[in-house]
Structures are given as structure tokens and as C-alpha cells.
Amino acid sequence: MDPEIEQPTDAEAVEAALGEINSLWEQGLSFAESLLRPWNAYQVGIALAVLVAAYILRRVFGPRVRAWMAAREGWPTWRMRILVIIHTRLQMIIFVALIWIVVLVMREVTWPSRTFLLTIIAELATAWLFVAFATRLIRSTLLRAVVRYGAWIFVTLAILNLQDEAAAILDSVGFNLGETRLSLLTLLQAILVVATLVIIARFLTGTATTRIEKNDEISPSMRVLAVKFMQVAFYGVAIYVGLRLSGIDLTGLAVLSGAIGVGLGFGLQKVVSNLVSGVIILLDKSIKPGDVISLGETFGWINSLGARYVSVVTRDGKEYLIPNEDLITSQVVNWSHSNEFVRLDIHFGTAYGDDPHKVRKLAIEAAQGVDRVLSHRPPVCHIVGFGDSSVDYILRFWIQDPTGGLTNIRGNVFLALWDTFKDNGINIPFPQREVKVLNERPELAD
């Protein structure tokens, strides 16, 4: 925006807007009076008749089209979606086809000026139908509704040639901020341009994200970091360029944005801390999607890395959203940081009458017979002490799939030890209590 151009004051803008409103009101009165003329009234009646005919044809052929669609079971999903959209807008499609047929016929049999209103109605119906089909490509329901109604208003004003009057009225609603004029027109232009660029950025980001996630040469953590950086870059550029194209001078908002930034800085310290911690986690590769971690009493595998939190899924199906800051400041056990090999220990004891050499051999054989216990890293068994009633042992074995659980594999190894010791006569001691009743003393009996 050129600073040398003098911006209108608020009073001048309001006065200009009132003049435009009066002009539109006069045009509306003139248009309403013109509808009372014979041929204009005939055109309105013909349009209403075509609308009724389209409604009747929709009621007649709609069920048949639906039954025909139901019989197309083998068709691709995208083709069925198109058919559903057509069936939903069937009345509008019929109306557009009939109204254009009527316009073409009347142009051949009468003066072109006698189809002026019908031509406008046909153009409006065609534009609205095209907008309705085009906005179906937008997945977000809210964004689709905003774009659809905004496009309908825009094409209506364009066809009726009322853009200048509408722009003047919208521009009058606003205020001057330094050398920048902030009005409702500027806001609507900014929303339209920014929304368009954000949709383009979202499409580009989605396409690039799919390719990055399919690239096995990039580590999982670097994939997440690349996707997050790309999203921030694309969306940031889209918003900045959109505001600049809308004519908003961002330098004029520097003081206001600085004050807002200071307030947000104090109020969103935890949010910013989690965002920075998330970037640090991605850069140092301390954890990545698929890792098995323990944090306090939470044990599970990482499902996804977010900008603010990490999603951890436990064995019982619960999903914990742990803030990134906790993973930086707290002690985290990563069971699969450098590799997926995990060693587990089991403590047990046997009676003093059993041969310890035989016990160690049987314990190793029992562990090797359990699924998930690695054979290329064989189990080992050692004596760790002589207890009050047993010889104490430790059995160590390795697994390579901690995501499969730790408690269940320990339980399977304990069960294998029980069966093996039972078959080979190895006794597992346990405390026993004996109660002895002594003879009562004669003097107490008296």
C-alpha cells in the first residue's frame, strides 16, 4: 500500500457508504417496478413453472436413479460418490437444463430482450450449481460451508454487476490504524486469499508428507521433524503472502503484534516449552515412533510424536498423552533406543538337597523352550547366594520384541521352570510353620 495515497477518514467512508446504499435501494425499487411489466412478469412466471417442473421430475426420477445406483455394487468408490452428489443435486441439475432450453427456444421465437431475466436466472443457477459441486472437494464441513456461501455471494454480485457498490459498503465498515485502513472488505479479501493459499499449502503438505513417510532411508524421528518443519513453513508462507496480497501493511501492526506477543509469551509458557522440547526430542533422536519406553508407572510404545505431546499406548489399550517437557526433564527408560534387544532377569530358589549344576542346566533349557526367547543370545543362569532355606539363582534371557509385553514373557518362563523342575524332581522350598503342643504343668492344671 502506497503511504503517499491519502486514506479517507471514517466519516468520509461512512458518507460514501450511505450514498452507495441509497443507490442500491433506488436500483432495487426500479427493478421491483420493472417486474410489473408484462414480459418481465411472464419471465418470472416461466422461471417458477420451470422450478415446479424440475421438482416434479425430481420426485419421479429420483427413486429410479437411486435404485439404479444401488444396483451398481461393483463400481469404484469414487464413481459412487459422484453419483451420490448428482443424486443430491438432481433437482438443481434438472432446473438448470430446463431453464437453458427455455432461454434458447425463446431467443429463437421472440426478441432477445424478452429473455433478459431468464438469462440472469439461468446464469445464477448454473454458477450456484458449479460452486456446489466444486466445494464438495473440501473435506472440512465448516470450511466447505464458508467457501460455498462466500462463492455464492460473490458470483451473485458479479452476475448482477453489483461488485463496486458492495465493495464500497464493506469498505466503509472499518477504521484507520496509522497508514493502514482495516475494513470489512479488507478482512473478507484477506480471509478469501489466505484460505485459498492455506488449502493449496495443505494439499502440498499432504502430498509431500505421504512421500516422506514412504521413504525408508529417513529415520522415523527425522520424518516427523521434516513433516513438522514443512507444515510450519508452508502454512506460515501462505498466511504471510495472503495478508500481503490482501493489501494489509504488516509493518503498521508491528506494535500491536508485539504487545500481543508479550502477553502470549507469559500466558503460554508451558505451550512454548512443550513445542521447543518436541523439536529437541526430534533433533537428538532420543525417542521415535515405535520405541518402547517407561516413564514413571507408564509403560508402552510410542504411537506418534506431536508438537505438544507424545502419544504412548500401553498394553491394556490406554493411550497416554505425555507432554514433551516431561520427556526432557524426567528420567525415561527407552527399551529400544539403540536396538530392540532387551534382557530380562528372573530370580528363583531351590532346595539345598538339589544339585546346583543340574538346576542351572535345567533352567537354561526351560528358558530356551519358550517362544520369544532368543536362541542366538542364549540364556544364562548363576547362583547369587545361599539363603535361609534355599539356594538363590538368577536366570537371564533376551527378547527382541518388547512391544509384545514383558510381564507375559516372564510368566511363560516361570511356568516353563515349574514344569521342568516338577518333571526332574527339583524342589522349590517355601516357608513352613510347625506348632507343637507341650504337656501342661501339673501345678497349672490344679
C-alpha positions in Angstrom: 0.0 0.0 0.0 1.4 3.4 -1.1 1.8 5.6 2.0 1.6 8.7 -0.2 -2.0 8.0 -1.1 -4.3 9.8 1.4 -6.6 7.4 3.2 -10.2 8.5 3.6 -11.4 9.4 7.1 -14.1 7.3 8.9 -16.7 10.0 8.3 -16.0 10.2 4.6 -16.1 6.4 4.3 -19.5 6.3 6.1 -20.9 9.1 3.9 -19.8 7.3 0.8 -21.3 4.0 2.1 -24.6 5.7 2.7 -24.6 7.0 -0.8 -24.0 3.6 -2.2 -26.8 2.1 0.0 -29.2 4.8 -1.3 -28.1 4.0 -4.9 -28.7 0.2 -4.3 -32.1 1.0 -2.7 -33.1 3.0 -5.8 -31.9 0.3 -8.1 -33.9 -2.3 -6.1 -37.1 -0.2 -6.4 -36.6 0.2 -10.1 -36.0 -3.5 -10.5 -39.2 -4.3 -8.5 -41.2 -1.9 -10.6 -39.8 -3.5 -13.8 -41.2 -6.8 -12.7 -44.7 -5.4 -13.1 -44.1 -5.0 -16.8 -45.9 -7.8 -18.8 -42.8 -9.5 -20.3 -40.8 -9.4 -17.1 -43.7 -10.8 -15.2 -44.0 -13.5 -17.9 -40.3 -14.4 -17.4 -40.7 -14.7 -13.6 -43.7 -16.9 -14.1 -41.8 -19.1 -16.6 -39.0 -19.5 -14.2 -41.4 -20.5 -11.4 -43.0 -23.0 -13.8 -39.6 -24.5 -14.7 -38.8 -24.8 -11.0 -42.1 -26.7 -10.4 -41.4 -28.9 -13.4 -37.9 -29.7 -12.0 -39.4 -30.6 -8.6 -41.9 -33.0 -10.2 -39.2 -34.6 -12.4 -37.1 -35.0 -9.3 -39.9 -36.8 -7.5 -40.5 -39.0 -10.4 -37.0 -40.0 -11.5 -35.2 -39.6 -8.1 -36.2 -43.0 -6.7 -35.4 -44.7 -10.0 -31.9 -43.1 -10.1 -31.4 -44.2 -6.5 -32.4 -47.8 -7.3 -30.1 -47.8 -10.3 -27.3 -46.6 -8.1 -28.0 -49.4 -5.6 -27.5 -52.0 -8.4 -24.0 -50.7 -9.2 -22.3 -52.7 -6.4 -19.1 -53.4 -8.3 -18.3 -49.8 -9.2 -15.3 -47.9 -7.7 -15.9 -45.8 -4.6 -15.0 -42.5 -6.3 -17.6 -43.1 -9.0 -20.3 -43.9 -6.5 -19.5 -40.7 -4.6 -20.0 -38.7 -7.8 -23.4 -40.5 -8.4 -24.4 -39.6 -4.8 -23.5 -35.9 -5.4 -25.5 -35.9 -8.6 -28.5 -37.6 -6.9 -28.4 -35.0 -4.1 -28.4 -32.1 -6.6 -30.7 -33.7 -9.1 -33.5 -31.1 -8.9 -30.9 -28.3 -9.4 -29.4 -30.1 -12.4 -32.8 -30.6 -14.0 -33.7 -26.9 -13.4 -30.5 -25.7 -15.0 -31.0 -27.9 -18.0 -34.7 -26.8 -18.5 -34.1 -23.1 -17.9 -31.4 -23.0 -20.6 -33.6 -24.9 -23.0 -36.3 -22.4 -22.4 -33.9 -19.5 -22.9 -32.6 -20.9 -26.2 -36.1 -21.6 -27.5 -37.4 -18.1 -26.5 -34.4 -16.4 -28.2 -35.4 -18.1 -31.4 -39.1 -17.2 -31.3 -39.0 -13.8 -29.7 -36.8 -10.8 -29.0 -33.6 -11.3 -27.0 -34.6 -8.6 -24.6 -37.6 -10.7 -23.6 -35.3 -13.3 -22.1 -33.1 -10.9 -20.1 -34.4 -12.1 -16.6 -34.4 -15.7 -17.7 -30.8 -15.4 -18.8 -29.8 -13.9 -15.4 -31.7 -16.7 -13.6 -30.0 -19.4 -15.7 -26.6 -17.9 -15.2 -27.1 -17.7 -11.4 -28.4 -21.3 -11.2 -25.5 -22.5 -13.3 -22.9 -20.7 -11.2 -24.5 -21.9 -7.9 -24.6 -25.5 -9.2 -20.9 -25.3 -10.2 -20.0 -23.9 -6.8 -21.9 -26.7 -5.0 -20.1 -29.3 -7.0 -16.6 -27.7 -6.6 -16.9 -27.2 -2.9 -17.6 -31.0 -2.4 -13.8 -31.4 -2.8 -13.3 -29.7 0.6 -13.4 -32.3 3.4 -13.9 -29.9 6.3 -17.6 -29.3 6.8 -17.1 -25.8 8.3 -14.6 -24.7 5.6 -16.8 -26.1 2.9 -19.8 -24.1 4.1 -17.8 -20.9 4.4 -16.4 -21.3 0.9 -19.7 -22.3 -0.6 -21.7 -19.4 0.7 -19.0 -17.0 0.1 -18.6 -18.1 -3.5 -22.4 -17.9 -4.0 -22.5 -14.3 -2.8 -19.5 -13.4 -5.0 -20.9 -14.9 -8.2 -24.3 -13.4 -7.5 -22.8 -9.9 -7.2 -20.7 -10.5 -10.3 -23.6 -11.6 -12.4 -25.8 -8.7 -11.2 -22.9 -6.3 -11.7 -23.0 -5.0 -8.1 -19.4 -5.5 -7.1 -18.5 -1.8 -6.9 -21.5 -1.0 -4.7 -20.9 -3.9 -2.4 -17.2 -3.2 -2.1 -17.9 0.5 -1.2 -20.3 -0.6 1.6 -17.9 -3.1 3.0 -15.0 -0.7 2.8 -16.9 1.8 4.9 -17.1 -0.5 7.9 -13.7 -0.2 9.4 -11.1 2.1 10.9 -7.7 3.6 10.2 -4.7 2.2 12.1 -1.9 4.6 11.2 -1.4 4.4 7.5 -3.3 1.1 7.2 -7.1 1.0 6.5 -8.7 -2.0 8.2 -12.2 -2.5 6.9 -14.6 -5.4 6.4 -13.7 -5.5 2.7 -10.0 -5.9 3.6 -10.9 -8.6 6.1 -13.0 -10.6 3.7 -10.3 -10.3 1.0 -7.7 -11.5 3.5 -9.9 -14.4 4.5 -10.5 -15.4 0.9 -6.9 -15.2 -0.2 -5.5 -16.8 3.0 -8.0 -19.6 2.8 -7.1 -20.3 -0.8 -3.4 -20.3 -0.1 -3.9 -22.5 3.0 -5.8 -25.0 1.0 -3.0 -25.1 -1.5 -0.4 -25.4 1.3 -2.4 -28.2 2.9 -2.6 -30.1 -0.4 1.2 -29.7 -1.0 1.9 -30.7 2.6 -0.2 -33.8 2.4 1.4 -34.9 -0.8 4.9 -34.3 0.5 4.1 -36.0 3.8 3.0 -39.1 2.0 6.3 -39.3 0.1 8.4 -38.6 3.2 6.6 -41.3 5.2 7.2 -43.9 2.5 10.9 -43.1 2.3 12.6 -45.9 4.4 16.0 -44.2 4.1 15.0 -41.5 6.6 14.7 -42.3 10.2 11.3 -42.1 11.9 12.2 -39.2 14.1 13.6 -37.2 11.1 10.4 -38.0 9.1 8.4 -36.4 11.9 10.7 -33.4 12.1 10.7 -32.9 8.3 6.9 -33.0 8.2 6.5 -30.6 11.2 9.0 -28.2 9.7 7.4 -28.4 6.3 3.9 -27.7 7.8 5.1 -24.7 9.7 7.0 -23.3 6.6 4.1 -23.8 4.1 1.4 -22.5 6.4 3.5 -19.6 7.6 4.3 -18.6 4.0 0.6 -19.0 3.0 -0.6 -16.7 5.8 2.1 -14.1 5.2 1.7 -14.0 1.4 -2.1 -14.0 1.8 -2.0 -10.9 4.1 0.4 -9.1 1.8 -1.7 -9.8 -1.3 -4.8 -8.6 0.6 -3.2 -5.1 1.0 -2.6 -5.3 4.7 0.5 -3.5 5.7 2.1 -5.8 8.4 4.6 -3.1 9.5 1.7 -1.0 10.7 0.7 -3.8 13.0 4.1 -4.3 14.5 3.4 -2.5 17.8 0.1 -4.3 18.2 1.5 -7.7 17.4 4.4 -7.1 19.7 2.1 -6.3 22.6 0.1 -9.4 21.8 3.2 -11.5 21.5 4.4 -10.4 25.0 1.0 -11.3 26.5 1.0 -14.7 24.8 4.6 -15.3 25.9 3.6 -15.0 29.6 0.4 -16.9 29.2 1.7 -19.7 27.0 5.0 -20.6 28.7 4.1 -24.2 29.1 2.9 -24.5 25.5 6.1 -22.9 24.1 8.2 -25.1 26.4 6.5 -28.2 25.1 6.9 -27.1 21.5 10.6 -26.5 22.0 11.0 -29.8 23.8 9.3 -31.5 20.9 11.8 -30.1 18.5 14.7 -31.1 20.8 13.4 -34.7 21.0 13.2 -34.9 17.2 16.7 -33.5 16.8 18.5 -35.6 19.3 16.6 -38.7 18.3 16.2 -39.9 21.9 12.8 -41.4 21.2 11.0 -42.1 17.9 7.7 -43.7 16.9 7.7 -47.4 17.8 10.1 -47.2 20.7 9.1 -48.9 24.0 9.5 -46.5 26.9 8.9 -46.4 30.6 8.1 -43.1 32.3 7.1 -43.5 36.0 4.4 -46.1 36.1 3.6 -45.8 32.4 5.0 -48.5 30.2 4.1 -48.7 26.5 5.2 -47.9 23.0 5.2 -44.5 21.2 2.4 -44.2 18.8 3.1 -40.7 17.5 5.1 -37.6 18.2 3.0 -34.4 18.3 4.0 -30.8 18.5 2.9 -30.6 22.2 2.8 -34.2 23.4 3.9 -37.7 22.8 1.2 -40.4 22.4 2.1 -43.6 24.4 -0.1 -46.7 24.1 0.1 -49.3 26.9 -0.6 -53.0 26.8 -4.1 -52.6 28.2 -5.1 -50.2 25.3 -4.8 -47.0 27.2 -3.3 -44.0 25.3 -1.4 -41.5 27.4 -0.6 -38.0 26.1 2.6 -37.1 27.8 3.8 -33.5 27.5 7.2 -33.2 25.6 8.6 -31.3 28.6 8.2 -34.3 30.9 10.3 -36.4 28.5 13.1 -33.8 28.6 13.2 -33.2 32.3 12.3 -36.7 33.7 14.1 -40.0 33.6 12.9 -42.0 30.7 13.7 -45.7 30.1 13.9 -46.4 26.4 13.9 -50.2 25.9 14.6 -49.9 22.2 16.7 -46.7 21.9 19.8 -48.1 20.1 18.4 -51.6 19.4 15.4 -53.7 20.2 17.2 -56.3 22.3 16.0 -56.4 25.9 17.4 -58.6 28.7 15.1 -59.8 31.4 16.0 -61.3 34.8 14.2 -63.9 36.9 15.0 -64.8 40.5 14.2 -68.2 42.0 15.4 -70.6 44.6 15.7 -74.4 45.0 16.2 -76.7 48.0 19.7 -77.4 49.3 19.4 -81.0 48.5 19.2 -80.4 44.7 22.4 -80.4 42.6 23.0 -76.7 41.6 24.8 -77.8 38.4 21.7 -79.7 37.3 19.4 -76.8 38.3 21.3 -74.3 36.2 21.2 -76.7 33.2 17.5 -77.3 33.5 16.7 -73.6 34.0 18.6 -72.7 30.8 16.8 -75.5 28.8 13.4 -74.4 30.2 14.1 -70.7 29.1 15.2 -71.8 25.6 12.0 -73.7 25.1 9.8 -70.6 25.5 8.8 -68.6 22.4 10.2 -65.1 22.0 13.4 -66.0 24.0 16.3 -65.5 21.6 18.5 -68.5 20.8 21.4 -66.6 19.3 21.7 -64.8 22.7 21.4 -67.9 24.9 20.1 -67.6 28.5 22.4 -67.9 31.4 21.8 -68.9 35.0 24.0 -68.1 38.0 24.0 -68.7 41.7 23.6 -65.4 43.6 23.6 -66.5 47.2 22.7 -69.1 49.9 19.5 -68.1 51.5 18.0 -69.2 54.8 16.0 -72.0 53.2 17.1 -72.1 49.5 19.9 -71.7 47.1 19.2 -68.5 45.2 19.6 -68.2 41.4 19.2 -65.6 38.7 18.1 -66.6 35.2 18.8 -64.0 32.4 17.4 -64.2 28.9 17.0 -61.9 25.9 14.0 -60.9 23.8 13.7 -58.7 20.7 10.1 -57.6 20.8 9.5 -55.5 23.9 6.2 -54.3 22.3 4.9 -57.8 22.8 5.0 -57.2 26.6 7.3 -58.0 29.5 5.1 -59.5 32.1 3.7 -62.2 29.8 7.1 -63.4 28.8 8.3 -63.6 32.4 5.2 -65.5 33.3 5.9 -68.0 30.5 9.4 -68.6 31.6 8.3 -69.1 35.2 5.8 -71.6 34.0 8.4 -73.4 32.0 10.7 -73.6 35.1 7.8 -75.0 37.1 7.1 -77.8 34.6 10.8 -78.6 34.2 11.6 -78.8 37.9 8.5 -80.9 38.5 9.5 -83.4 35.9 13.0 -83.7 37.2 12.3 -83.8 40.9 13.7 -80.3 41.7 12.1 -78.9 44.9 11.2 -75.2 45.3 11.3 -74.5 49.1 8.7 -72.4 50.8 8.4 -71.4 54.5 6.6 -74.0 56.7 5.4 -73.5 60.3 5.1 -76.2 62.9 3.0 -75.8 66.0 4.0 -78.1 69.0 1.7 -78.6 71.9 3.6 -79.3 75.1 2.3 -81.2 78.2 0.6 -78.9 80.7 2.4 -78.5 84.0 0.6 -80.2 87.0 0.6 -77.2 89.2 -1.2 -75.2 86.5 -3.8 -77.9 86.0 -4.9 -77.6 89.7 
